[in-house]
Amino acid sequence: MEFTVSQKKLSILVVDDEPEILQSLKRPLKTKYEVFTLDTSTEVMANLETNPVDCILLDIRMPGMSGIELLKEIKFSYPHIPVLIMTGHGTENDTITTLKYGASGYIKKPIDIYVLFDEIARVTGSENKITDSNGPAKILLVDDEAEILLSIKRALANYPYIVHSASSGTEALDVIKKGNYDIIIVDLKMPGMGGFEFIERAREIASSFIPIILTGVSTQELAIDAIKHAVFDYIKKPFDIRDLISSIERSIFKLEINRQIFEKNRELTTKENMLENLNNEILLQKKYLENVVQTITNILIITDEHGLIKMVNDAALTLLGYTAGELVNQPLSKLIKHTECNILIEQLISKQAISNIEAEYQTKKGESLFVLYSATMIRDHNGSIEGFVFVAQDISSRKTVEEKLRQLAYYDPLTKLPNRLFFEMQTKKILAQKRKNGFFPALLYLDLDGFKTVNDRLGHPIGDKLLCEVARRLQSCFRSNDCLARVGTDEFVVCLAKTQEKSDAGLVAQRLISIINRPFQIEHNEISVGASIGIAMATELEQDYNQLFKNADIALYKAKHAGRNQFQYFTKQLDHEYGHLLAMENELRFALSRNEFHLVYQPIYELSSKKIISIEALLRWNSSMFEVVSPDDFIPVAEYTGLIFPISEWILESALKQFSEWKLKYKTNFRLALNISTCQLSHDNYLIEKLQEACKKYQLLPADLQLELTETAIMLNPKQAEFILAELHKLGFLISLDDFGKGYSSLSLLSRLPVSFLKIDQQFIGKLAEEKDEFIVKSVLSLSQSLGLDVVAEGVETQEQLTYLIEHNCYAAQGFYLCKPGLPDEIDAILKKDLV
């Protein structure tokens, strides 16, 4: 048996003895309503017992029982059904009589179908709101004749009514605003505001009263207007007070009936609200099942004892996409997996009922429909199993929300990679399993080098797209049992589930660095970034996730400080160094404010003339905690933390101030050499603007400054460096490539850079006696000559080294043998001597 639920139309009963009229009305009415017709009045009451309707259209002239007699019976038994009277020959008395017996409207033949639609809509859609108040009926009298008001009040004094009066429509409206009335008796013709206008305006304030009209003028049109204004009774003046009392009593009777209907409706509404909780309390008796099914919007399926479907409701058909014929007599396993279906039947037999079980149904299209279902067993009168009832609520929307919440909780919304929380859970699982498979997991912590520069130069949208592309490249490098996650702005971690050797993790790290080093194409921008990686190995002694993560972070910190774009393994020694670096970082933050920095200066000599051609400014730090700290130790920390920017600005200010004093004092042609940090090249205009401001402040020319950069600083972002150095060269600044030979710059890049000087690193000068290093120095000198560059040798400490450099046409040199770095006063004395 199939049950369907559809939105019910309003039902109309048309009663007329003329078949032509019945057909002419049925045809247009059935487009909007469910229409029944009867051609005899004697069958109406019997028909209403079995088929109640929402509205009746009644011909007033019927053979046998007249329309008025039938109206009286209908209103006595079914006072809540609105009745519209149809007539072609109605009189005023007919109109008044039908009004008295409760007609809701009066329509003349031939019937205008549009007027009919409006009248049906009026009487079925404007039911008065009923109050459930108790106590005596409240009556308001409205008449401009004081004598009539007084006579009615005297006549009603002996009845249990509360009676108030008003002498005009305006006064009566003010009275209604202060309290509701059950019955309002109003004179039709009053100066200022007539009775019908008053009724309309009164209903805007309180719509639950019953109106009774008093009038001295009576016409059929007036009576029809009274019906249209839903007037309960129509009493002509002069009137018999008994007729008025009768009308009031009938009004009170109607009020009581309305109140009873209201109570019944409220009771029904309460029961309807309880139906939502019936899923876990489905009645076992079949005789109640149809009523329950008609009210349920969830999937309802009834099977026999073998699991064959015997009935499905409309909700099931709609959600699953089947017709009833496609499911009835089919096994339940058509909707649920066969194995799960068998388990379900077994549970029902043993437990008789189950509730709140999540399952996955299959729709006709093969899609998944997630449901929360309850089921119970049906037994016959002998107690034998007759079948099962399944009620399922569609929770697909909830599942969608849960999946979105899971994504928010466990995945990065930008790259769609797992986040820190998910990574922690998965890595702990991997660590727990490592003893079983004999492998040792490794944790790699990766941080992008130069990502901040991308954000600052190209904007965050480009930066976001770069991160997504980085994530895509990284994903291509790992196995399914490894876990990759994004844990910070430009930080990624991966847990390698199976590594047999420590070197395996290093090979993976080097591969990651290589794929990140390849340029990215993002919206016509070629972007180059690097990657620093810290590696921590899970061993028999170290298996705690938090400690492993911390160890990888420490190793990453070391990789950053060691020059970036490389990987470092965690070691116990590194752990000790990490504590030292953190302490140094903390002290470094206060070094400027404590005046712990100072500059020393070292002259650079032209070897052919033995004259000073440049003075290099060198930073020194006398820490209150660490005493004297080597620049090789604290400069990487300053670069890593960003402290290098305020420190560099202090150096620029102090050095140019001192240099301008020397220039003014000695009026000789030598330059100031300044070391430029890697970080200062990360912004397009930062370095250029700072240098121009300082030169302007101290009245120096760009050609007075020799800017020294390392190969490593340039190679971190060659295109960026090439652009900035070209701009500086245009302005007149001289560029020197420092520590040449230690880095990995290509000859093609060197030929494109506007470099004036190459500085050979002191490690090669110090080992000139060794054939390999002597060859490197000789090659650099030869290369510089072919490129038209001047070479400056660093770290000259012996006469032999100096002699070698002079013999091989080296342009300039600096070192302890020539002059140690000194304070301004010491250099001042050297400058005096050099001039003499």
MARZANU-832238 format. One record per residue (C-alpha): x, y, z; residue in three letters. Coordinates in steps of 0.2 Angstrom, whole numbers. Layout:
# residues N
R_px_py_pz_selo
R_X_Y_Z_ALA
...
//
This chain:
# residues 836
R_px_py_pz_selo
R_0_0_0_MET
R_7_17_-5_GLU
R_5_33_5_PHE
R_7_50_-3_THR
R_7_67_5_VAL
R_2_82_-5_SER
R_-3_100_-2_GLN
R_-22_100_0_LYS
R_-33_112_-10_LYS
R_-48_120_-2_LEU
R_-64_111_-6_SER
R_-80_119_-12_ILE
R_-97_112_-13_LEU
R_-109_119_-26_VAL
R_-127_116_-23_VAL
R_-139_121_-38_ASP
R_-154_112_-46_ASP
R_-148_118_-64_GLU
R_-135_107_-72_PRO
R_-129_120_-83_GLU
R_-125_132_-69_ILE
R_-116_118_-60_LEU
R_-105_114_-75_GLN
R_-102_133_-79_SER
R_-95_135_-61_LEU
R_-86_119_-59_LYS
R_-75_122_-74_ARG
R_-66_138_-68_PRO
R_-67_134_-50_LEU
R_-57_117_-51_LYS
R_-42_127_-57_THR
R_-40_133_-39_LYS
R_-51_122_-28_TYR
R_-57_104_-26_GLU
R_-75_105_-32_VAL
R_-90_94_-27_PHE
R_-107_97_-35_THR
R_-125_92_-29_LEU
R_-141_96_-39_ASP
R_-153_92_-24_THR
R_-154_100_-7_SER
R_-159_84_2_THR
R_-142_76_0_GLU
R_-131_90_7_VAL
R_-132_86_25_MET
R_-128_68_23_ALA
R_-114_72_11_ASN
R_-106_84_24_LEU
R_-105_70_37_GLU
R_-93_60_26_THR
R_-85_74_15_ASN
R_-83_90_25_PRO
R_-79_105_14_VAL
R_-71_123_16_ASP
R_-85_133_8_CYS
R_-103_130_1_ILE
R_-110_139_-14_LEU
R_-129_138_-11_LEU
R_-144_142_-23_ASP
R_-158_151_-13_ILE
R_-172_144_-24_ARG
R_-171_125_-23_MET
R_-185_112_-25_PRO
R_-189_102_-10_GLY
R_-179_110_4_MET
R_-177_128_0_SER
R_-160_136_1_GLY
R_-164_146_17_ILE
R_-170_130_26_GLU
R_-154_121_21_LEU
R_-144_136_27_LEU
R_-152_135_44_LYS
R_-147_117_45_GLU
R_-130_119_39_ILE
R_-126_133_51_LYS
R_-134_124_66_PHE
R_-123_108_62_SER
R_-107_116_54_TYR
R_-107_135_60_PRO
R_-89_136_55_HIS
R_-92_133_36_ILE
R_-94_149_26_PRO
R_-110_149_15_VAL
R_-111_160_-1_LEU
R_-130_162_-7_ILE
R_-133_163_-26_MET
R_-149_170_-33_THR
R_-156_177_-48_GLY
R_-173_184_-40_HIS
R_-168_188_-22_GLY
R_-178_201_-13_THR
R_-173_212_2_GLU
R_-181_200_14_ASN
R_-172_185_7_ASP
R_-156_195_9_THR
R_-160_200_27_ILE
R_-166_182_31_THR
R_-150_174_24_THR
R_-139_186_34_LEU
R_-149_182_50_LYS
R_-146_163_48_TYR
R_-127_166_45_GLY
R_-124_168_27_ALA
R_-106_174_23_SER
R_-110_182_6_GLY
R_-123_185_-7_TYR
R_-120_184_-26_ILE
R_-132_188_-40_LYS
R_-134_178_-55_LYS
R_-128_178_-69_PRO
R_-112_176_-59_ILE
R_-96_185_-63_ASP
R_-83_172_-60_ILE
R_-70_185_-54_TYR
R_-82_192_-41_VAL
R_-85_174_-36_LEU
R_-66_170_-34_PHE
R_-64_186_-23_ASP
R_-79_181_-12_GLU
R_-72_164_-9_ILE
R_-55_171_-5_ALA
R_-64_183_7_ARG
R_-74_171_17_VAL
R_-61_157_17_THR
R_-46_168_21_GLY
R_-52_181_33_SER
R_-58_171_48_GLU
R_-59_182_63_ASN
R_-46_179_77_LYS
R_-55_171_91_ILE
R_-50_174_109_THR
R_-51_161_123_ASP
R_-56_173_136_SER
R_-70_168_149_ASN
R_-83_179_157_GLY
R_-99_189_152_PRO
R_-100_195_135_ALA
R_-94_213_132_LYS
R_-106_224_121_ILE
R_-103_241_113_LEU
R_-118_251_108_LEU
R_-114_264_94_VAL
R_-128_276_89_ASP
R_-130_295_88_ASP
R_-147_295_96_GLU
R_-146_296_114_ALA
R_-164_289_117_GLU
R_-160_273_107_ILE
R_-144_270_117_LEU
R_-153_273_134_LEU
R_-167_261_129_SER
R_-156_247_124_ILE
R_-145_249_139_LYS
R_-161_248_150_ARG
R_-167_233_141_ALA
R_-150_224_143_LEU
R_-148_229_161_ALA
R_-156_213_167_ASN
R_-145_202_157_TYR
R_-127_196_162_PRO
R_-118_207_149_TYR
R_-105_221_151_ILE
R_-113_235_141_VAL
R_-103_251_135_HIS
R_-109_265_123_SER
R_-103_278_112_ALA
R_-112_292_102_SER
R_-101_292_87_SER
R_-89_281_77_GLY
R_-74_291_82_THR
R_-78_290_100_GLU
R_-82_271_98_ALA
R_-64_268_90_LEU
R_-56_277_105_ASP
R_-66_265_116_VAL
R_-61_249_107_ILE
R_-42_254_108_LYS
R_-44_253_127_LYS
R_-51_235_127_GLY
R_-59_222_116_ASN
R_-78_219_114_TYR
R_-87_203_109_ASP
R_-102_211_101_ILE
R_-104_229_93_ILE
R_-121_235_89_ILE
R_-119_250_77_VAL
R_-131_262_68_ASP
R_-129_261_50_LEU
R_-132_280_47_LYS
R_-123_291_58_MET
R_-116_309_55_PRO
R_-97_309_51_GLY
R_-94_290_50_MET
R_-106_278_44_GLY
R_-109_260_51_GLY
R_-99_251_37_PHE
R_-85_263_38_GLU
R_-84_261_57_PHE
R_-84_242_55_ILE
R_-69_242_43_GLU
R_-59_254_54_ARG
R_-64_245_70_ALA
R_-57_228_62_ARG
R_-40_237_60_GLU
R_-40_238_79_ILE
R_-48_222_85_ALA
R_-54_209_72_SER
R_-63_197_84_SER
R_-80_206_87_PHE
R_-97_201_80_ILE
R_-106_216_72_PRO
R_-124_219_72_ILE
R_-132_233_61_ILE
R_-147_245_66_LEU
R_-154_255_52_THR
R_-170_264_48_GLY
R_-167_263_29_VAL
R_-167_246_21_SER
R_-164_240_3_THR
R_-157_224_-4_GLN
R_-141_233_-10_GLU
R_-139_238_8_LEU
R_-142_221_15_ALA
R_-129_214_2_ILE
R_-116_227_8_ASP
R_-120_221_26_ALA
R_-116_203_21_ILE
R_-100_208_12_LYS
R_-94_217_28_HIS
R_-97_201_38_ALA
R_-112_208_48_VAL
R_-120_195_59_PHE
R_-137_202_59_ASP
R_-147_216_51_TYR
R_-161_224_62_ILE
R_-173_237_55_LYS
R_-179_252_65_LYS
R_-190_253_74_PRO
R_-186_236_81_PHE
R_-193_225_94_ASP
R_-181_223_109_ILE
R_-184_205_109_ARG
R_-177_203_91_ASP
R_-162_212_97_LEU
R_-160_201_113_ILE
R_-162_186_101_SER
R_-149_192_89_SER
R_-137_195_104_ILE
R_-140_178_111_GLU
R_-137_170_94_ARG
R_-121_180_93_SER
R_-115_174_110_ILE
R_-119_156_104_PHE
R_-108_159_89_LYS
R_-94_166_100_LEU
R_-95_151_111_GLU
R_-94_139_95_ILE
R_-80_150_89_ASN
R_-71_148_105_ARG
R_-74_129_105_GLN
R_-67_128_87_ILE
R_-52_139_93_PHE
R_-49_127_108_GLU
R_-50_112_96_LYS
R_-38_120_84_ASN
R_-26_124_98_ARG
R_-27_106_104_GLU
R_-24_99_86_LEU
R_-9_111_84_THR
R_-1_105_100_THR
R_-3_87_94_LYS
R_4_91_77_GLU
R_20_98_86_ASN
R_22_82_95_MET
R_22_72_79_LEU
R_41_76_76_GLU
R_45_65_91_ASN
R_36_50_85_LEU
R_51_43_76_ASN
R_56_33_92_ASN
R_38_29_97_GLU
R_31_22_81_ILE
R_15_13_85_LEU
R_15_-6_82_LEU
R_-3_-8_77_GLN
R_-6_-6_58_LYS
R_-23_3_60_LYS
R_-13_18_66_TYR
R_1_18_53_LEU
R_-8_27_39_GLU
R_-12_42_50_ASN
R_6_43_56_VAL
R_13_41_38_VAL
R_2_55_32_GLN
R_10_67_44_THR
R_28_62_43_ILE
R_40_71_32_THR
R_55_58_35_ASN
R_58_43_25_ILE
R_46_29_31_LEU
R_49_11_24_ILE
R_39_-5_30_ILE
R_46_-22_26_THR
R_40_-40_29_ASP
R_49_-51_40_GLU
R_62_-56_26_HIS
R_66_-38_23_GLY
R_56_-36_7_LEU
R_49_-18_5_ILE
R_30_-17_6_LYS
R_27_1_8_MET
R_36_18_6_VAL
R_30_35_9_ASN
R_31_50_-3_ASP
R_46_57_7_ALA
R_56_41_3_ALA
R_52_42_-15_LEU
R_56_60_-17_THR
R_73_59_-8_LEU
R_78_42_-15_LEU
R_72_46_-33_GLY
R_62_30_-36_TYR
R_44_27_-39_THR
R_34_15_-28_ALA
R_33_2_-41_GLY
R_52_1_-42_GLU
R_54_-2_-23_LEU
R_39_-12_-18_VAL
R_43_-31_-16_ASN
R_62_-27_-18_GLN
R_74_-31_-4_PRO
R_79_-18_8_LEU
R_97_-21_2_SER
R_93_-11_-14_LYS
R_94_4_-3_LEU
R_107_-1_10_ILE
R_123_-12_8_LYS
R_119_-31_8_HIS
R_130_-35_23_THR
R_124_-20_33_GLU
R_106_-24_29_CYS
R_108_-42_36_ASN
R_116_-35_52_ILE
R_102_-23_54_LEU
R_89_-36_53_ILE
R_98_-47_66_GLU
R_99_-32_78_GLN
R_80_-29_76_LEU
R_76_-47_79_ILE
R_87_-48_95_SER
R_83_-30_102_LYS
R_66_-27_94_GLN
R_69_-9_91_ALA
R_85_2_87_ILE
R_86_21_86_SER
R_97_35_81_ASN
R_108_25_69_ILE
R_118_34_55_GLU
R_117_25_39_ALA
R_121_28_20_GLU
R_106_25_8_TYR
R_109_24_-11_GLN
R_98_34_-22_THR
R_92_28_-39_LYS
R_106_39_-47_LYS
R_119_30_-36_GLY
R_122_45_-25_GLU
R_124_44_-6_SER
R_110_49_5_LEU
R_115_51_23_PHE
R_101_47_36_VAL
R_98_45_54_LEU
R_86_31_56_TYR
R_76_22_69_SER
R_68_5_67_ALA
R_55_-6_76_THR
R_48_-23_74_MET
R_30_-27_70_ILE
R_21_-42_77_ARG
R_4_-50_73_ASP
R_-9_-54_86_HIS
R_0_-70_90_ASN
R_16_-62_93_GLY
R_25_-68_77_SER
R_36_-56_68_ILE
R_26_-48_54_GLU
R_39_-35_48_GLY
R_49_-20_52_PHE
R_46_-1_51_VAL
R_60_10_47_PHE
R_60_29_49_VAL
R_74_39_43_ALA
R_78_57_43_GLN
R_89_65_29_ASP
R_104_72_37_ILE
R_114_76_21_SER
R_114_94_25_SER
R_120_91_43_ARG
R_134_79_35_LYS
R_139_93_23_THR
R_140_106_38_VAL
R_150_93_48_GLU
R_162_90_33_GLU
R_164_109_32_LYS
R_168_110_50_LEU
R_180_96_49_ARG
R_189_105_35_GLN
R_189_121_45_LEU
R_196_111_60_ALA
R_208_100_52_TYR
R_213_108_35_TYR
R_221_125_29_ASP
R_208_134_20_PRO
R_220_142_8_LEU
R_231_127_2_THR
R_219_113_7_LYS
R_233_104_16_LEU
R_231_97_33_PRO
R_234_110_47_ASN
R_244_109_63_ARG
R_230_99_73_LEU
R_228_86_60_PHE
R_246_84_57_PHE
R_249_81_76_GLU
R_235_68_76_MET
R_242_59_61_GLN
R_261_60_67_THR
R_256_53_84_LYS
R_248_38_75_LYS
R_264_36_64_ILE
R_275_37_80_LEU
R_264_24_89_ALA
R_266_12_74_GLN
R_285_14_71_LYS
R_290_-1_83_ARG
R_279_-13_73_LYS
R_286_-10_56_ASN
R_304_-7_61_GLY
R_306_10_52_PHE
R_310_27_60_PHE
R_299_42_56_PRO
R_307_59_52_ALA
R_300_76_54_LEU
R_305_89_42_LEU
R_301_107_46_TYR
R_301_119_30_LEU
R_301_138_30_ASP
R_301_148_14_LEU
R_316_160_11_ASP
R_311_177_4_GLY
R_292_175_5_PHE
R_290_191_15_LYS
R_298_200_1_THR
R_285_193_-12_VAL
R_271_199_-1_ASN
R_278_216_1_ASP
R_283_218_-17_ARG
R_268_210_-26_LEU
R_254_210_-13_GLY
R_246_196_-2_HIS
R_235_189_-17_PRO
R_250_184_-26_ILE
R_258_178_-10_GLY
R_243_167_-7_ASP
R_244_160_-25_LYS
R_263_156_-22_LEU
R_259_147_-6_LEU
R_246_136_-16_CYS
R_259_132_-29_GLU
R_272_128_-16_VAL
R_259_116_-8_ALA
R_256_108_-25_ARG
R_274_105_-28_ARG
R_277_98_-11_LEU
R_262_86_-12_GLN
R_270_78_-28_SER
R_285_73_-17_CYS
R_278_62_-4_PHE
R_270_44_-2_ARG
R_252_42_3_SER
R_257_36_21_ASN
R_268_52_23_ASP
R_259_67_31_CYS
R_261_85_24_LEU
R_254_100_33_ALA
R_254_119_33_ARG
R_257_126_50_VAL
R_262_144_48_GLY
R_261_158_35_THR
R_275_151_25_ASP
R_279_136_36_GLU
R_276_118_31_PHE
R_280_101_40_VAL
R_280_83_34_VAL
R_281_67_43_CYS
R_290_54_33_LEU
R_283_38_40_ALA
R_296_26_34_LYS
R_315_31_33_THR
R_328_17_35_GLN
R_343_29_36_GLU
R_346_46_43_LYS
R_352_51_26_SER
R_335_46_18_ASP
R_328_62_26_ALA
R_342_72_20_GLY
R_339_67_2_LEU
R_321_71_3_VAL
R_325_88_11_ALA
R_337_92_-3_GLN
R_324_87_-16_ARG
R_312_99_-8_LEU
R_324_113_-8_ILE
R_328_110_-27_SER
R_309_110_-32_ILE
R_306_126_-22_ILE
R_321_134_-30_ASN
R_314_132_-47_ARG
R_306_149_-52_PRO
R_287_151_-50_PHE
R_276_159_-63_GLN
R_262_168_-54_ILE
R_251_180_-65_GLU
R_265_184_-77_HIS
R_277_186_-62_ASN
R_293_175_-61_GLU
R_296_173_-43_ILE
R_311_165_-34_SER
R_311_159_-16_VAL
R_321_147_-6_GLY
R_318_134_7_ALA
R_326_131_24_SER
R_323_114_32_ILE
R_326_107_49_GLY
R_326_88_52_ILE
R_322_78_67_ALA
R_323_59_68_MET
R_312_48_79_ALA
R_323_36_88_THR
R_321_23_101_GLU
R_326_37_114_LEU
R_315_51_106_GLU
R_297_47_102_GLN
R_287_61_110_ASP
R_278_71_96_TYR
R_280_88_105_ASN
R_299_86_108_GLN
R_301_80_90_LEU
R_292_95_83_PHE
R_303_106_94_LYS
R_319_98_88_ASN
R_314_100_70_ALA
R_311_119_74_ASP
R_328_120_82_ILE
R_336_113_67_ALA
R_326_125_55_LEU
R_332_139_66_TYR
R_350_133_63_LYS
R_347_131_44_ALA
R_341_149_44_LYS
R_356_156_53_HIS
R_368_146_43_ALA
R_364_155_27_GLY
R_346_149_22_ARG
R_342_138_7_ASN
R_349_122_16_GLN
R_344_109_28_PHE
R_351_105_45_GLN
R_349_89_56_TYR
R_344_91_75_PHE
R_358_86_87_THR
R_361_88_105_LYS
R_375_101_101_GLN
R_362_110_91_LEU
R_350_110_106_ASP
R_364_119_116_HIS
R_368_131_102_GLU
R_349_135_100_TYR
R_348_140_119_GLY
R_363_151_116_HIS
R_356_159_100_LEU
R_339_163_109_LEU
R_349_172_123_ALA
R_359_181_110_MET
R_343_186_101_GLU
R_335_193_117_ASN
R_351_203_121_GLU
R_352_209_103_LEU
R_335_217_104_ARG
R_341_229_118_PHE
R_359_232_111_ALA
R_354_248_102_LEU
R_345_256_116_SER
R_360_251_128_ARG
R_373_259_116_ASN
R_382_242_115_GLU
R_386_244_96_PHE
R_401_254_90_HIS
R_410_255_73_LEU
R_428_252_69_VAL
R_436_257_52_TYR
R_449_248_41_GLN
R_458_256_27_PRO
R_460_248_10_ILE
R_476_253_1_TYR
R_479_254_-18_GLU
R_495_243_-20_LEU
R_503_253_-34_SER
R_503_270_-24_SER
R_501_263_-6_LYS
R_488_276_-3_LYS
R_472_274_6_ILE
R_458_273_-7_ILE
R_443_267_4_SER
R_439_265_23_ILE
R_428_250_27_GLU
R_416_253_42_ALA
R_414_237_52_LEU
R_401_234_66_LEU
R_406_228_83_ARG
R_395_223_98_TRP
R_401_223_116_ASN
R_387_214_124_SER
R_384_216_143_SER
R_380_197_144_MET
R_392_189_130_PHE
R_405_203_131_GLU
R_413_204_113_VAL
R_403_195_100_VAL
R_409_191_83_SER
R_399_199_68_PRO
R_399_181_61_ASP
R_389_176_76_ASP
R_376_190_78_PHE
R_373_197_61_ILE
R_364_181_55_PRO
R_353_182_71_VAL
R_350_200_67_ALA
R_345_196_49_GLU
R_334_181_55_TYR
R_324_192_67_THR
R_323_208_57_GLY
R_334_218_69_LEU
R_346_221_55_ILE
R_335_235_48_PHE
R_337_247_63_PRO
R_355_241_66_ILE
R_359_245_47_SER
R_351_262_49_GLU
R_361_266_64_TRP
R_377_260_55_ILE
R_373_271_40_LEU
R_370_286_51_GLU
R_385_284_61_SER
R_397_280_47_ALA
R_392_294_35_LEU
R_393_306_49_LYS
R_411_301_53_GLN
R_416_300_35_PHE
R_409_317_31_SER
R_420_324_45_GLU
R_435_316_37_TRP
R_431_322_20_LYS
R_429_340_26_LEU
R_445_339_37_LYS
R_457_331_24_TYR
R_449_335_8_LYS
R_456_320_0_THR
R_448_308_-13_ASN
R_444_292_-4_PHE
R_428_282_-2_ARG
R_418_274_13_LEU
R_415_255_11_ALA
R_398_249_18_LEU
R_393_231_20_ASN
R_375_228_14_ILE
R_364_215_22_SER
R_354_201_13_THR
R_338_208_20_CYS
R_341_226_14_GLN
R_340_219_-4_LEU
R_323_212_0_SER
R_313_228_-3_HIS
R_313_237_-20_ASP
R_316_255_-13_ASN
R_321_253_5_TYR
R_340_253_3_LEU
R_340_266_-11_ILE
R_329_278_-1_GLU
R_340_276_15_LYS
R_356_279_5_LEU
R_349_294_-4_GLN
R_343_302_12_GLU
R_359_299_21_ALA
R_370_306_7_CYS
R_359_322_6_LYS
R_359_324_25_LYS
R_379_324_26_TYR
R_382_332_9_GLN
R_390_317_1_LEU
R_390_311_-17_LEU
R_384_293_-21_PRO
R_402_290_-29_ALA
R_409_293_-11_ASP
R_401_276_-6_LEU
R_407_259_-10_GLN
R_393_246_-6_LEU
R_399_229_-2_GLU
R_388_213_-5_LEU
R_391_195_-4_THR
R_388_182_-18_GLU
R_376_173_-6_THR
R_365_189_-3_ALA
R_364_192_-22_ILE
R_360_173_-27_MET
R_346_172_-14_LEU
R_335_182_-27_ASN
R_346_186_-42_PRO
R_333_196_-52_LYS
R_328_207_-37_GLN
R_347_210_-33_ALA
R_350_214_-51_GLU
R_336_227_-52_PHE
R_342_236_-36_ILE
R_360_236_-40_LEU
R_356_243_-57_ALA
R_346_257_-49_GLU
R_361_261_-37_LEU
R_373_261_-51_HIS
R_363_273_-61_LYS
R_363_285_-46_LEU
R_382_284_-45_GLY
R_385_272_-31_PHE
R_400_260_-33_LEU
R_397_241_-31_ILE
R_409_229_-23_SER
R_406_210_-23_LEU
R_412_204_-6_ASP
R_419_187_-1_ASP
R_421_182_-20_PHE
R_425_163_-22_GLY
R_415_157_-7_LYS
R_398_158_-15_GLY
R_391_151_-31_TYR
R_388_166_-43_SER
R_388_162_-61_SER
R_399_171_-74_LEU
R_384_176_-84_SER
R_376_184_-69_LEU
R_393_193_-64_LEU
R_394_200_-82_SER
R_376_207_-80_ARG
R_379_215_-63_LEU
R_386_233_-62_PRO
R_400_228_-51_VAL
R_416_239_-50_SER
R_426_228_-37_PHE
R_429_210_-33_LEU
R_435_206_-16_LYS
R_444_190_-14_ILE
R_440_181_2_ASP
R_453_180_15_GLN
R_452_161_16_GLN
R_461_160_-1_PHE
R_474_174_3_ILE
R_478_165_19_GLY
R_482_149_9_LYS
R_492_156_-5_LEU
R_506_144_-1_ALA
R_494_130_-6_GLU
R_493_126_-25_GLU
R_474_125_-26_LYS
R_471_141_-17_ASP
R_485_150_-26_GLU
R_477_144_-43_PHE
R_460_151_-37_ILE
R_468_168_-33_VAL
R_477_169_-49_LYS
R_461_164_-59_SER
R_451_178_-50_VAL
R_464_191_-54_LEU
R_464_185_-73_SER
R_445_185_-74_LEU
R_444_202_-66_SER
R_456_210_-79_GLN
R_446_202_-93_SER
R_430_209_-86_LEU
R_437_226_-82_GLY
R_435_224_-63_LEU
R_447_230_-50_ASP
R_452_216_-37_VAL
R_453_220_-18_VAL
R_462_206_-8_ALA
R_455_203_10_GLU
R_465_197_25_GLY
R_483_201_20_VAL
R_493_196_35_GLU
R_511_194_29_THR
R_524_202_18_GLN
R_524_187_6_GLU
R_506_188_3_GLN
R_507_207_-1_LEU
R_522_204_-12_THR
R_513_190_-22_TYR
R_498_202_-24_LEU
R_508_216_-31_ILE
R_518_205_-43_GLU
R_501_198_-50_HIS
R_494_216_-52_ASN
R_481_215_-39_CYS
R_473_233_-37_TYR
R_471_235_-19_ALA
R_472_225_-2_ALA
R_467_226_16_GLN
R_472_216_31_GLY
R_481_216_48_PHE
R_498_217_40_TYR
R_493_234_32_LEU
R_482_241_45_CYS
R_471_233_59_LYS
R_453_240_61_PRO
R_453_255_73_GLY
R_442_267_81_LEU
R_439_284_73_PRO
R_454_293_83_ASP
R_466_279_78_GLU
R_461_280_59_ILE
R_462_299_61_ASP
R_480_297_65_ALA
R_483_285_50_ILE
R_475_297_38_LEU
R_486_311_44_LYS
R_501_300_41_LYS
R_495_294_24_ASP
R_493_312_18_LEU
R_511_316_23_VAL
//
